[in-house]
Amino acid sequence: MQKASPTTPHFATHPNEFLAALYQAAVNRALPLHNTAAYLPPPPKGRTVVLGAGKAGGAMAQAVEALWPVDKPLSGLVVTRYHHTPPRPAGVPERIEVVEASHPVPDAAGLAAAERILQLTQGLTEDDLVLFLISGGGSALLTLPADGLTLEDKQRINRDLLNSGAGIGEMNCVRKHLSRIKGGRLAAACAPAQVVTLTISDVPGDDPSVIASGPTVP
C-alpha cells in the first residue's frame, strides 16, 4: 500500500478530511490525462485516426490531444454521453471531434455517430494507426443495428435488458450479437491498419470483450 502524502490529513485527528483526500486522490488517478501517456504507442508512418465511445470519451480524447506530438497527424471521432464532454484544458488544440448521444438507451445521434465512425475506417493502410478509446457506456453510445434490425428495435431491447435484472456481461453479450460494430467488428473494419485499444473499465473483472460490448475485441 502506498503511504499517504505528508500533506494528507491524519486519519485519527481529521477523519473527514482524510477520507476526502483519499477520494480526491482516487479520482485524480482515474483521470485520463494522468494515466494515458504510458500506454500510447509511437506515431506511425502514416495517419493516426482516433475512434471511441464511452462516458469518459471526451476526457480520453483530450488526453490524447494533449500528449500526442503536435507535428504528427491526428484526427478522429469519439462519442460520449450528453453533458459529459469536459471543459477543454487551456492550450490543448482540438484535433479529435467529440459528439454526444444518449445513454443508457441509444438514440439517433448515437446511430449517426456509429455510422460516421465506421466510415472513418475506410481507406486505411498498413502504415496507419487506429487508436480506440473505449470506456463504460460505449455499448449504448455506439449503436449500429445488425441487418434486419432498426434503431427502434435496439431501443426496445435495451429497455428490456435494463429491466431484466441481467448482469452487464449478460446484457452486453446480447448487445454485441445484435450489432454491426461490436464484438470485434469495428477492429476488423480497420484492416490492414494497426489497431490499439485503450480502455477504462467499469465492469467487474475488466474483461475487454464486455466493456462497451467489445467493439475491438471478438
N, CA and C atoms as a LAMMPS dump frame, in Angstrom:
ITEM: TIMESTEP
0
ITEM: NUMBER OF ATOMS
654
ITEM: BOX BOUNDS ff ff ff
-5.0000000000000000e+02 5.0000000000000000e+02
-5.0000000000000000e+02 5.0000000000000000e+02
-5.0000000000000000e+02 5.0000000000000000e+02
ITEM: ATOMS id mol type element x y z
1 1 1 N 0.848 -1.197 0
2 1 2 C 0 0 0
3 1 3 C 0.887 1.252 0
4 2 1 N 0.538 2.2 -0.854
5 2 2 C 1.312 3.434 -0.928
6 2 3 C 1.031 4.301 0.297
7 3 1 N 2.083 4.852 0.874
8 3 2 C 1.924 5.687 2.058
9 3 3 C 1.242 7.007 1.687
10 4 1 N 0.534 7.531 2.639
11 4 2 C -0.134 8.811 2.412
12 4 3 C 0.883 9.92 2.274
13 5 1 N 0.505 10.946 1.522
14 5 2 C 1.373 12.11 1.365
15 5 3 C 1.522 12.83 2.697
16 6 1 N 2.679 13.481 2.914
17 6 2 C 2.844 14.256 4.154
18 6 3 C 1.773 15.312 4.351
19 7 1 N 1.138 15.744 3.256
20 7 2 C 0.094 16.773 3.364
21 7 3 C -1.291 16.173 3.603
22 8 1 N -1.411 14.838 3.565
23 8 2 C -2.697 14.21 3.802
24 8 3 C -3.092 14.354 5.264
25 9 1 N -4.297 14.81 5.549
26 9 2 C -4.725 14.937 6.95
27 9 3 C -4.634 13.607 7.686
28 10 1 N -4.315 13.647 8.961
29 10 2 C -4.185 12.418 9.741
30 10 3 C -5.569 11.823 10
31 11 1 N -5.666 10.497 9.816
32 11 2 C -6.98 9.855 9.919
33 11 3 C -7.561 9.912 11.329
34 12 1 N -6.695 9.967 12.328
35 12 2 C -7.195 9.953 13.704
36 12 3 C -7.7 11.322 14.151
37 13 1 N -7.04 12.363 13.705
38 13 2 C -7.413 13.707 14.158
39 13 3 C -8.351 14.425 13.205
40 14 1 N -8.292 14.077 11.928
41 14 2 C -9.156 14.728 10.926
42 14 3 C -9.754 13.655 10.004
43 15 1 N -10.627 12.804 10.51
44 15 2 C -11.128 11.671 9.712
45 15 3 C -11.879 12.085 8.453
46 16 1 N -12.713 13.119 8.537
47 16 2 C -13.469 13.537 7.355
48 16 3 C -12.544 14.056 6.262
49 17 1 N -11.579 14.887 6.653
50 17 2 C -10.624 15.424 5.689
51 17 3 C -9.746 14.316 5.112
52 18 1 N -9.417 13.333 5.94
53 18 2 C -8.609 12.201 5.476
54 18 3 C -9.354 11.414 4.397
55 19 1 N -10.629 11.112 4.644
56 19 2 C -11.424 10.373 3.661
57 19 3 C -11.617 11.186 2.38
58 20 1 N -11.833 12.488 2.527
59 20 2 C -11.993 13.339 1.346
60 20 3 C -10.714 13.367 0.515
61 21 1 N -9.557 13.37 1.193
62 21 2 C -8.274 13.375 0.485
63 21 3 C -8.058 12.056 -0.265
64 22 1 N -8.44 10.943 0.363
65 22 2 C -8.324 9.646 -0.311
66 22 3 C -9.223 9.598 -1.543
67 23 1 N -10.433 10.097 -1.395
68 23 2 C -11.372 10.114 -2.515
69 23 3 C -10.821 10.945 -3.672
70 24 1 N -10.312 12.138 -3.366
71 24 2 C -9.8 13.015 -4.416
72 24 3 C -8.584 12.417 -5.093
73 25 1 N -7.742 11.717 -4.321
74 25 2 C -6.57 11.071 -4.91
75 25 3 C -6.994 9.979 -5.888
76 26 1 N -8.028 9.218 -5.522
77 26 2 C -8.515 8.167 -6.411
78 26 3 C -9.107 8.749 -7.684
79 27 1 N -9.883 9.833 -7.553
80 27 2 C -10.475 10.475 -8.729
81 27 3 C -9.389 11.014 -9.647
82 28 1 N -8.386 11.683 -9.072
83 28 2 C -7.307 12.24 -9.888
84 28 3 C -6.543 11.147 -10.621
85 29 1 N -6.346 10.017 -9.953
86 29 2 C -5.603 8.926 -10.575
87 29 3 C -6.371 8.329 -11.745
88 30 1 N -7.694 8.417 -11.69
89 30 2 C -8.511 7.845 -12.759
90 30 3 C -8.661 8.77 -13.952
91 31 1 N -8.287 10.041 -13.82
92 31 2 C -8.438 10.978 -14.93
93 31 3 C -7.504 10.585 -16.077
94 32 1 N -8.035 10.499 -17.302
95 32 2 C -7.208 10.048 -18.427
96 32 3 C -5.926 10.846 -18.626
97 33 1 N -5.967 12.139 -18.37
98 33 2 C -4.765 12.945 -18.592
99 33 3 C -3.617 12.51 -17.692
100 34 1 N -3.925 11.855 -16.566
101 34 2 C -2.902 11.452 -15.611
102 34 3 C -2.362 10.051 -15.856
103 35 1 N -3.024 9.259 -16.689
104 35 2 C -2.586 7.863 -16.811
105 35 3 C -2.496 7.338 -18.24
106 36 1 N -2.625 8.21 -19.224
107 36 2 C -2.642 7.75 -20.618
108 36 3 C -1.257 7.678 -21.243
109 37 1 N -0.364 8.545 -20.836
110 37 2 C 0.929 8.672 -21.517
111 37 3 C 1.684 7.356 -21.617
112 38 1 N 1.664 6.571 -20.562
113 38 2 C 2.451 5.333 -20.529
114 38 3 C 1.942 4.288 -21.52
115 39 1 N 0.726 4.455 -22.019
116 39 2 C 0.115 3.427 -22.869
117 39 3 C -0.014 3.836 -24.328
118 40 1 N 0.377 5.049 -24.648
119 40 2 C 0.272 5.486 -26.043
120 40 3 C 1.363 4.841 -26.895
121 41 1 N 1.01 4.314 -28.061
122 41 2 C 2.025 3.771 -28.965
123 41 3 C 2.76 4.906 -29.665
124 42 1 N 3.898 4.618 -30.269
125 42 2 C 4.582 5.666 -31.038
126 42 3 C 3.803 6.017 -32.295
127 43 1 N 3.931 7.239 -32.776
128 43 2 C 3.234 7.619 -34.012
129 43 3 C 3.656 6.717 -35.174
130 44 1 N 2.711 6.386 -36.053
131 44 2 C 3.031 5.526 -37.191
132 44 3 C 3.64 6.314 -38.346
133 45 1 N 3.974 5.601 -39.386
134 45 2 C 4.486 6.247 -40.592
135 45 3 C 3.381 7.037 -41.293
136 46 1 N 2.158 6.534 -41.197
137 46 2 C 1.03 7.19 -41.858
138 46 3 C 0.187 8.012 -40.911
139 47 1 N -1.131 7.891 -41.043
140 47 2 C -2.062 8.674 -40.249
141 47 3 C -2.364 7.994 -38.912
142 48 1 N -2.82 8.795 -37.951
143 48 2 C -3.379 8.271 -36.712
144 48 3 C -4.826 8.726 -36.627
145 49 1 N -5.729 7.753 -36.595
146 49 2 C -7.158 8.032 -36.51
147 49 3 C -7.644 7.562 -35.136
148 50 1 N -8.246 8.468 -34.394
149 50 2 C -8.754 8.158 -33.059
150 50 3 C -10.264 7.962 -33.137
151 51 1 N -10.724 6.808 -32.69
152 51 2 C -12.146 6.498 -32.67
153 51 3 C -12.493 6.029 -31.261
154 52 1 N -13.707 6.282 -30.823
155 52 2 C -14.025 5.834 -29.476
156 52 3 C -15.447 6.097 -29.073
157 53 1 N -15.805 5.493 -27.931
158 53 2 C -17.14 5.657 -27.367
159 53 3 C -17.1 5.371 -25.883
160 54 1 N -17.882 6.142 -25.128
161 54 2 C -17.971 5.901 -23.699
162 54 3 C -18.175 7.197 -22.933
163 55 1 N -18.576 7.046 -21.679
164 55 2 C -18.839 8.223 -20.852
165 55 3 C -17.563 9.003 -20.555
166 56 1 N -16.404 8.344 -20.647
167 56 2 C -15.127 9.037 -20.453
168 56 3 C -14.494 9.436 -21.782
169 57 1 N -15.239 9.294 -22.878
170 57 2 C -14.672 9.513 -24.203
171 57 3 C -14.107 10.908 -24.412
172 58 1 N -14.824 11.932 -23.935
173 58 2 C -14.335 13.299 -24.116
174 58 3 C -13.036 13.532 -23.386
175 59 1 N -12.945 13.073 -22.148
176 59 2 C -11.72 13.247 -21.37
177 59 3 C -10.566 12.439 -21.959
178 60 1 N -10.859 11.241 -22.46
179 60 2 C -9.811 10.425 -23.081
180 60 3 C -9.292 11.071 -24.355
181 61 1 N -10.199 11.633 -25.157
182 61 2 C -9.784 12.307 -26.387
183 61 3 C -8.898 13.504 -26.077
184 62 1 N -9.274 14.285 -25.071
185 62 2 C -8.461 15.441 -24.699
186 62 3 C -7.087 15.023 -24.198
187 63 1 N -7 13.902 -23.498
188 63 2 C -5.704 13.413 -23.032
189 63 3 C -4.796 13.068 -24.206
190 64 1 N -5.365 12.397 -25.212
191 64 2 C -4.568 12.058 -26.395
192 64 3 C -4.135 13.326 -27.121
193 65 1 N -5.033 14.28 -27.255
194 65 2 C -4.683 15.538 -27.921
195 65 3 C -3.554 16.253 -27.192
196 66 1 N -3.568 16.207 -25.871
197 66 2 C -2.545 16.898 -25.089
198 66 3 C -1.197 16.189 -25.169
199 67 1 N -1.221 14.858 -25.33
200 67 2 C 0.006 14.074 -25.242
201 67 3 C 0.607 13.719 -26.608
202 68 1 N -0.183 13.787 -27.663
203 68 2 C 0.299 13.388 -28.991
204 68 3 C 1.213 14.47 -29.561
205 69 1 N 2.311 14.083 -30.215
206 69 2 C 3.217 15.095 -30.788
207 69 3 C 2.482 16.05 -31.721
208 70 1 N 2.722 17.323 -31.562
209 70 2 C 1.982 18.328 -32.332
210 70 3 C 2.322 18.274 -33.814
211 71 1 N 3.467 17.688 -34.16
212 71 2 C 3.87 17.644 -35.567
213 71 3 C 3.443 16.35 -36.251
214 72 1 N 2.655 15.522 -35.568
215 72 2 C 2.204 14.258 -36.151
216 72 3 C 0.703 14.33 -36.411
217 73 1 N 0.249 13.777 -37.557
218 73 2 C -1.182 13.841 -37.899
219 73 3 C -2.035 13.156 -36.839
220 74 1 N -3.154 13.776 -36.519
221 74 2 C -4.086 13.219 -35.543
222 74 3 C -5.482 13.727 -35.871
223 75 1 N -6.435 12.802 -36.014
224 75 2 C -7.814 13.172 -36.293
225 75 3 C -8.709 12.046 -35.788
226 76 1 N -10.014 12.252 -35.871
227 76 2 C -10.905 11.178 -35.479
228 76 3 C -12.211 11.668 -34.901
229 77 1 N -12.972 10.722 -34.35
230 77 2 C -14.308 10.996 -33.835
231 77 3 C -14.577 10.106 -32.635
232 78 1 N -15.046 10.707 -31.56
233 78 2 C -15.385 9.988 -30.333
234 78 3 C -16.775 10.422 -29.91
235 79 1 N -17.587 9.469 -29.442
236 79 2 C -18.942 9.781 -28.979
237 79 3 C -19.024 9.538 -27.474
238 80 1 N -19.602 10.493 -26.771
239 80 2 C -19.775 10.381 -25.333
240 80 3 C -21.219 10.699 -24.962
241 81 1 N -21.536 10.571 -23.696
242 81 2 C -22.895 10.809 -23.225
243 81 3 C -23.197 12.309 -23.203
244 82 1 N -24.467 12.649 -23.369
245 82 2 C -24.866 14.051 -23.279
246 82 3 C -24.344 14.671 -21.973
247 83 1 N -23.785 15.884 -22.112
248 83 2 C -23.287 16.672 -20.975
249 83 3 C -22.068 16.038 -20.3
250 84 1 N -21.354 15.158 -21.011
251 84 2 C -20.176 14.519 -20.43
252 84 3 C -18.875 14.949 -21.104
253 85 1 N -18.926 15.953 -21.97
254 85 2 C -17.689 16.479 -22.554
255 85 3 C -17.096 17.494 -21.583
256 86 1 N -15.903 17.234 -21.05
257 86 2 C -15.344 18.147 -20.039
258 86 3 C -14.846 19.443 -20.67
259 87 1 N -14.679 20.497 -19.884
260 87 2 C -14.089 21.733 -20.404
261 87 3 C -12.712 21.448 -20.977
262 88 1 N -12.387 22.114 -22.061
263 88 2 C -11.097 21.868 -22.706
264 88 3 C -9.97 22.512 -21.903
265 89 1 N -8.913 21.741 -21.586
266 89 2 C -7.77 22.314 -20.866
267 89 3 C -7.117 23.424 -21.675
268 90 1 N -6.646 24.423 -21.008
269 90 2 C -6.005 25.555 -21.679
270 90 3 C -4.798 25.088 -22.477
271 91 1 N -4.707 25.564 -23.698
272 91 2 C -3.551 25.271 -24.532
273 91 3 C -3.602 23.96 -25.282
274 92 1 N -4.671 23.173 -25.127
275 92 2 C -4.777 21.887 -25.826
276 92 3 C -5.609 22.087 -27.092
277 93 1 N -4.999 21.952 -28.28
278 93 2 C -5.732 22.183 -29.522
279 93 3 C -6.735 21.062 -29.785
280 94 1 N -7.846 21.39 -30.396
281 94 2 C -8.865 20.388 -30.72
282 94 3 C -8.507 19.707 -32.029
283 95 1 N -8.211 18.425 -31.967
284 95 2 C -7.834 17.66 -33.154
285 95 3 C -8.754 16.459 -33.365
286 96 1 N -9.524 16.102 -32.343
287 96 2 C -10.447 14.97 -32.398
288 96 3 C -11.853 15.495 -32.145
289 97 1 N -12.769 15.196 -33.034
290 97 2 C -14.153 15.638 -32.855
291 97 3 C -14.84 14.795 -31.777
292 98 1 N -15.548 15.457 -30.88
293 98 2 C -16.322 14.772 -29.842
294 98 3 C -17.79 15.134 -30.022
295 99 1 N -18.635 14.108 -30.16
296 99 2 C -20.073 14.318 -30.274
297 99 3 C -20.759 13.622 -29.099
298 100 1 N -22.012 13.971 -28.849
299 100 2 C -22.734 13.431 -27.704
300 100 3 C -23.995 12.705 -28.154
301 101 1 N -24.362 11.68 -27.367
302 101 2 C -25.544 10.882 -27.683
303 101 3 C -26.144 10.349 -26.385
304 102 1 N -27.206 9.575 -26.518
305 102 2 C -27.967 9.121 -25.355
306 102 3 C -27.384 7.859 -24.728
307 103 1 N -27.519 7.774 -23.422
308 103 2 C -27.142 6.598 -22.632
309 103 3 C -28.07 6.549 -21.425
310 104 1 N -28.631 5.398 -21.038
311 104 2 C -28.28 4.04 -21.47
312 104 3 C -29.096 3.508 -22.65
313 105 1 N -30.151 4.226 -23.049
314 105 2 C -30.923 3.792 -24.218
315 105 3 C -30.435 4.585 -25.422
316 106 1 N -30.029 3.919 -26.501
317 106 2 C -29.458 4.628 -27.655
318 106 3 C -30.465 5.524 -28.352
319 107 1 N -29.944 6.502 -29.106
320 107 2 C -30.814 7.396 -29.874
321 107 3 C -30.228 7.61 -31.257
322 108 1 N -30.895 8.465 -32.041
323 108 2 C -30.48 8.706 -33.427
324 108 3 C -29.096 9.339 -33.493
325 109 1 N -28.731 10.146 -32.498
326 109 2 C -27.396 10.759 -32.5
327 109 3 C -26.311 9.694 -32.355
328 110 1 N -26.553 8.692 -31.51
329 110 2 C -25.592 7.606 -31.365
330 110 3 C -25.488 6.772 -32.63
331 111 1 N -26.62 6.556 -33.281
332 111 2 C -26.616 5.821 -34.547
333 111 3 C -25.814 6.57 -35.599
334 112 1 N -26.025 7.887 -35.705
335 112 2 C -25.286 8.69 -36.681
336 112 3 C -23.791 8.677 -36.38
337 113 1 N -23.427 8.744 -35.109
338 113 2 C -22.009 8.724 -34.732
339 113 3 C -21.383 7.386 -35.087
340 114 1 N -22.093 6.293 -34.825
341 114 2 C -21.563 4.969 -35.148
342 114 3 C -21.366 4.801 -36.653
343 115 1 N -22.305 5.312 -37.428
344 115 2 C -22.169 5.23 -38.885
345 115 3 C -20.952 6.012 -39.354
346 116 1 N -20.739 7.202 -38.785
347 116 2 C -19.584 8.015 -39.172
348 116 3 C -18.273 7.348 -38.746
349 117 1 N -18.271 6.768 -37.552
350 117 2 C -17.066 6.084 -37.071
351 117 3 C -16.717 4.922 -37.992
352 118 1 N -17.715 4.149 -38.388
353 118 2 C -17.451 3.03 -39.305
354 118 3 C -16.929 3.539 -40.643
355 119 1 N -17.449 4.668 -41.116
356 119 2 C -16.974 5.236 -42.382
357 119 3 C -15.506 5.658 -42.292
358 120 1 N -15.088 6.129 -41.124
359 120 2 C -13.709 6.585 -40.954
360 120 3 C -12.693 5.449 -41.005
361 121 1 N -13.152 4.207 -40.941
362 121 2 C -12.222 3.076 -41.036
363 121 3 C -11.896 2.735 -42.485
364 122 1 N -12.576 3.356 -43.421
365 122 2 C -12.365 3.011 -44.818
366 122 3 C -11.125 3.713 -45.359
367 123 1 N -10.42 3.012 -46.229
368 123 2 C -9.254 3.588 -46.882
369 123 3 C -7.989 3.583 -46.043
370 124 1 N -7.985 2.895 -44.918
371 124 2 C -6.782 2.833 -44.085
372 124 3 C -5.75 1.902 -44.71
373 125 1 N -4.481 2.165 -44.427
374 125 2 C -3.397 1.345 -44.951
375 125 3 C -2.597 0.745 -43.807
376 126 1 N -1.661 -0.106 -44.135
377 126 2 C -0.829 -0.751 -43.113
378 126 3 C 0.122 0.241 -42.447
379 127 1 N 0.256 1.419 -43.013
380 127 2 C 1.088 2.455 -42.393
381 127 3 C 0.322 3.285 -41.365
382 128 1 N -1.003 3.085 -41.291
383 128 2 C -1.842 3.896 -40.413
384 128 3 C -2.052 3.219 -39.062
385 129 1 N -2.424 4.026 -38.082
386 129 2 C -2.736 3.556 -36.734
387 129 3 C -4.147 4 -36.375
388 130 1 N -4.945 3.072 -35.85
389 130 2 C -6.252 3.415 -35.306
390 130 3 C -6.178 3.244 -33.796
391 131 1 N -6.414 4.332 -33.09
392 131 2 C -6.369 4.34 -31.637
393 131 3 C -7.804 4.386 -31.127
394 132 1 N -8.237 3.295 -30.501
395 132 2 C -9.596 3.215 -29.985
396 132 3 C -9.608 3.606 -28.517
397 133 1 N -10.544 4.485 -28.153
398 133 2 C -10.716 4.929 -26.776
399 133 3 C -12.075 4.419 -26.302
400 134 1 N -12.061 3.418 -25.436
401 134 2 C -13.284 2.74 -25.032
402 134 3 C -13.478 2.884 -23.529
403 135 1 N -14.683 3.233 -23.118
404 135 2 C -15 3.313 -21.691
405 135 3 C -16.444 2.901 -21.48
406 136 1 N -16.845 2.821 -20.206
407 136 2 C -18.192 2.385 -19.882
408 136 3 C -19.255 3.242 -20.548
409 137 1 N -20.329 2.609 -20.956
410 137 2 C -21.404 3.318 -21.644
411 137 3 C -21.287 3.264 -23.148
412 138 1 N -20.16 2.776 -23.652
413 138 2 C -19.94 2.759 -25.087
414 138 3 C -20.901 1.868 -25.838
415 139 1 N -21.458 0.87 -25.167
416 139 2 C -22.371 -0.036 -25.856
417 139 3 C -23.614 0.691 -26.336
418 140 1 N -24.185 1.545 -25.487
419 140 2 C -25.374 2.305 -25.896
420 140 3 C -25.013 3.439 -26.843
421 141 1 N -23.853 4.047 -26.627
422 141 2 C -23.461 5.218 -27.418
423 141 3 C -23.03 4.845 -28.83
424 142 1 N -22.557 3.617 -28.997
425 142 2 C -22.06 3.171 -30.291
426 142 3 C -23.042 2.145 -30.847
427 143 1 N -24.19 2.631 -31.292
428 143 2 C -25.245 1.71 -31.714
429 143 3 C -25.362 1.663 -33.23
430 144 1 N -25.246 0.471 -33.769
431 144 2 C -25.377 0.266 -35.211
432 144 3 C -26.055 -1.092 -35.399
433 145 1 N -27.382 -1.096 -35.544
434 145 2 C -28.131 -2.36 -35.554
435 145 3 C -27.661 -3.316 -36.643
436 146 1 N -27.688 -4.608 -36.312
437 146 2 C -27.383 -5.641 -37.301
438 146 3 C -28.435 -5.607 -38.4
439 147 1 N -28.088 -6.197 -39.536
440 147 2 C -29.019 -6.239 -40.659
441 147 3 C -30.343 -6.848 -40.215
442 148 1 N -31.44 -6.207 -40.599
443 148 2 C -32.756 -6.687 -40.238
444 148 3 C -33.324 -6.055 -38.988
445 149 1 N -32.499 -5.269 -38.277
446 149 2 C -32.948 -4.589 -37.066
447 149 3 C -32.977 -3.081 -37.306
448 150 1 N -33.816 -2.393 -36.558
449 150 2 C -33.914 -0.938 -36.631
450 150 3 C -33.444 -0.331 -35.312
451 151 1 N -33.281 0.986 -35.317
452 151 2 C -32.944 1.682 -34.072
453 151 3 C -34.036 1.453 -33.034
454 152 1 N -35.284 1.465 -33.465
455 152 2 C -36.393 1.236 -32.53
456 152 3 C -36.301 -0.15 -31.9
457 153 1 N -35.897 -1.139 -32.685
458 153 2 C -35.692 -2.488 -32.134
459 153 3 C -34.621 -2.46 -31.047
460 154 1 N -33.513 -1.793 -31.342
461 154 2 C -32.414 -1.73 -30.371
462 154 3 C -32.847 -0.989 -29.104
463 155 1 N -33.616 0.072 -29.259
464 155 2 C -34.092 0.815 -28.09
465 155 3 C -34.983 -0.063 -27.216
466 156 1 N -35.896 -0.797 -27.847
467 156 2 C -36.801 -1.665 -27.095
468 156 3 C -36.022 -2.77 -26.382
469 157 1 N -35.086 -3.368 -27.084
470 157 2 C -34.302 -4.452 -26.49
471 157 3 C -33.453 -3.925 -25.337
472 158 1 N -32.889 -2.724 -25.499
473 158 2 C -32.087 -2.153 -24.414
474 158 3 C -32.935 -1.902 -23.178
475 159 1 N -34.125 -1.388 -23.38
476 159 2 C -35.007 -1.155 -22.229
477 159 3 C -35.354 -2.479 -21.544
478 160 1 N -35.639 -3.5 -22.36
479 160 2 C -35.983 -4.801 -21.785
480 160 3 C -34.795 -5.378 -21.011
481 161 1 N -33.589 -5.229 -21.541
482 161 2 C -32.4 -5.733 -20.857
483 161 3 C -32.184 -4.997 -19.536
484 162 1 N -32.354 -3.677 -19.563
485 162 2 C -32.144 -2.887 -18.354
486 162 3 C -33.153 -3.243 -17.272
487 163 1 N -34.345 -3.68 -17.668
488 163 2 C -35.381 -4.041 -16.71
489 163 3 C -35.367 -5.525 -16.337
490 164 1 N -34.455 -6.279 -16.947
491 164 2 C -34.479 -7.737 -16.78
492 164 3 C -33.775 -8.223 -15.526
493 165 1 N -32.902 -7.396 -14.959
494 165 2 C -32.102 -7.847 -13.834
495 165 3 C -30.838 -8.579 -14.247
496 166 1 N -30.563 -8.674 -15.532
497 166 2 C -29.362 -9.353 -16.015
498 166 3 C -28.119 -8.549 -15.668
499 167 1 N -26.981 -9.232 -15.527
500 167 2 C -25.71 -8.573 -15.277
501 167 3 C -25.187 -7.907 -16.526
502 168 1 N -24.187 -7.034 -16.363
503 168 2 C -23.652 -6.301 -17.508
504 168 3 C -23.042 -7.235 -18.548
505 169 1 N -22.4 -8.312 -18.1
506 169 2 C -21.827 -9.261 -19.05
507 169 3 C -22.891 -9.939 -19.891
508 170 1 N -24.006 -10.288 -19.253
509 170 2 C -25.108 -10.926 -19.973
510 170 3 C -25.763 -9.945 -20.951
511 171 1 N -25.966 -8.709 -20.487
512 171 2 C -26.588 -7.719 -21.374
513 171 3 C -25.708 -7.434 -22.583
514 172 1 N -24.416 -7.255 -22.357
515 172 2 C -23.534 -6.921 -23.475
516 172 3 C -23.308 -8.107 -24.403
517 173 1 N -23.481 -9.319 -23.893
518 173 2 C -23.424 -10.493 -24.772
519 173 3 C -24.552 -10.432 -25.79
520 174 1 N -25.736 -10.038 -25.338
521 174 2 C -26.869 -9.885 -26.261
522 174 3 C -26.617 -8.718 -27.21
523 175 1 N -26.17 -7.6 -26.657
524 175 2 C -25.996 -6.398 -27.475
525 175 3 C -25.012 -6.616 -28.621
526 176 1 N -23.899 -7.309 -28.343
527 176 2 C -22.878 -7.452 -29.395
528 176 3 C -23.358 -8.349 -30.533
529 177 1 N -24.322 -9.26 -30.241
530 177 2 C -24.831 -10.125 -31.296
531 177 3 C -25.907 -9.452 -32.138
532 178 1 N -26.323 -8.264 -31.712
533 178 2 C -27.335 -7.521 -32.469
534 178 3 C -26.735 -6.275 -33.124
535 179 1 N -25.411 -6.269 -33.271
536 179 2 C -24.711 -5.067 -33.736
537 179 3 C -23.82 -5.363 -34.931
538 180 1 N -23.678 -4.356 -35.783
539 180 2 C -22.73 -4.444 -36.906
540 180 3 C -21.36 -3.884 -36.551
541 181 1 N -21.191 -3.426 -35.294
542 181 2 C -19.967 -2.716 -34.955
543 181 3 C -19.288 -3.277 -33.701
544 182 1 N -20.031 -4.016 -32.887
545 182 2 C -19.485 -4.538 -31.634
546 182 3 C -18.931 -5.955 -31.828
547 183 1 N -18.425 -6.533 -30.74
548 183 2 C -17.892 -7.888 -30.814
549 183 3 C -16.697 -8.023 -31.735
550 184 1 N -15.87 -6.97 -31.81
551 184 2 C -14.665 -7.019 -32.64
552 184 3 C -14.857 -6.571 -34.07
553 185 1 N -16.091 -6.302 -34.466
554 185 2 C -16.341 -5.963 -35.871
555 185 3 C -15.734 -4.619 -36.264
556 186 1 N -15.659 -3.693 -35.321
557 186 2 C -15.082 -2.391 -35.639
558 186 3 C -13.589 -2.505 -35.905
559 187 1 N -12.895 -3.319 -35.113
560 187 2 C -11.466 -3.529 -35.342
561 187 3 C -11.225 -4.218 -36.68
562 188 1 N -12.07 -5.186 -37.006
563 188 2 C -11.913 -5.901 -38.272
564 188 3 C -12.06 -4.957 -39.457
565 189 1 N -12.907 -3.937 -39.31
566 189 2 C -13.118 -2.983 -40.398
567 189 3 C -11.891 -2.122 -40.656
568 190 1 N -10.96 -2.073 -39.697
569 190 2 C -9.78 -1.217 -39.825
570 190 3 C -8.632 -1.863 -40.6
571 191 1 N -8.721 -3.135 -40.871
572 191 2 C -7.637 -3.816 -41.58
573 191 3 C -7.33 -3.104 -42.892
574 192 1 N -6.033 -2.967 -43.239
575 192 2 C -4.842 -3.564 -42.636
576 192 3 C -4.115 -2.647 -41.637
577 193 1 N -4.773 -1.622 -41.135
578 193 2 C -4.116 -0.69 -40.216
579 193 3 C -3.83 -1.373 -38.872
580 194 1 N -2.835 -0.841 -38.158
581 194 2 C -2.578 -1.296 -36.797
582 194 3 C -3.684 -0.756 -35.887
583 195 1 N -4.137 -1.581 -34.945
584 195 2 C -5.195 -1.191 -34.019
585 195 3 C -4.687 -1.292 -32.582
586 196 1 N -4.852 -0.217 -31.833
587 196 2 C -4.505 -0.203 -30.408
588 196 3 C -5.728 0.297 -29.653
589 197 1 N -6.131 -0.436 -28.622
590 197 2 C -7.3 -0.067 -27.827
591 197 3 C -6.875 0.333 -26.427
592 198 1 N -7.302 1.505 -25.996
593 198 2 C -7.115 1.955 -24.624
594 198 3 C -8.484 1.945 -23.957
595 199 1 N -8.59 1.271 -22.815
596 199 2 C -9.881 1.043 -22.192
597 199 3 C -9.887 1.487 -20.74
598 200 1 N -10.934 2.182 -20.351
599 200 2 C -11.219 2.435 -18.939
600 200 3 C -12.399 1.552 -18.575
601 201 1 N -12.191 0.634 -17.645
602 201 2 C -13.189 -0.376 -17.341
603 201 3 C -14.181 0.087 -16.283
604 202 1 N -15.449 -0.314 -16.496
605 202 2 C -16.473 -0.104 -15.473
606 202 3 C -17.196 -1.404 -15.167
607 203 1 N -16.574 -2.548 -15.541
608 203 2 C -17.226 -3.839 -15.31
609 203 3 C -16.362 -4.701 -14.398
610 204 1 N -16.97 -5.479 -13.515
611 204 2 C -16.213 -6.381 -12.645
612 204 3 C -15.395 -7.374 -13.465
613 205 1 N -14.121 -7.518 -13.106
614 205 2 C -13.245 -8.429 -13.827
615 205 3 C -12.512 -7.814 -14.992
616 206 1 N -12.976 -6.643 -15.467
617 206 2 C -12.278 -5.891 -16.52
618 206 3 C -12.116 -6.669 -17.824
619 207 1 N -13.052 -7.539 -18.157
620 207 2 C -12.98 -8.295 -19.408
621 207 3 C -13.172 -7.329 -20.576
622 208 1 N -12.171 -7.162 -21.45
623 208 2 C -12.287 -6.184 -22.546
624 208 3 C -13.381 -6.524 -23.55
625 209 1 N -13.817 -7.778 -23.594
626 209 2 C -14.895 -8.129 -24.518
627 209 3 C -16.258 -7.7 -23.986
628 210 1 N -16.311 -7.343 -22.689
629 210 2 C -17.568 -6.907 -22.081
630 210 3 C -17.675 -5.391 -22.054
631 211 1 N -16.557 -4.702 -21.844
632 211 2 C -16.573 -3.239 -21.76
633 211 3 C -17.077 -2.657 -23.082
634 212 1 N -18.185 -1.953 -23.03
635 212 2 C -18.799 -1.366 -24.23
636 212 3 C -19.148 -2.42 -25.287
637 213 1 N -19.335 -3.657 -24.858
638 213 2 C -19.633 -4.786 -25.75
639 213 3 C -18.49 -5.077 -26.723
640 214 1 N -17.282 -4.686 -26.357
641 214 2 C -16.089 -5.079 -27.109
642 214 3 C -16.074 -4.755 -28.581
643 215 1 N -16.182 -3.47 -28.973
644 215 2 C -16.137 -3.159 -30.406
645 215 3 C -14.829 -3.553 -31.085
646 216 1 N -13.761 -3.697 -30.322
647 216 2 C -12.483 -4.097 -30.917
648 216 3 C -12.019 -5.459 -30.427
649 217 1 N -12.885 -6.165 -29.684
650 217 2 C -12.494 -7.463 -29.117
651 217 3 C -13.535 -8.514 -29.492
652 218 1 N -13.169 -9.508 -30.286
653 218 2 C -14.161 -10.533 -30.674
654 218 3 C -14.534 -11.439 -29.508
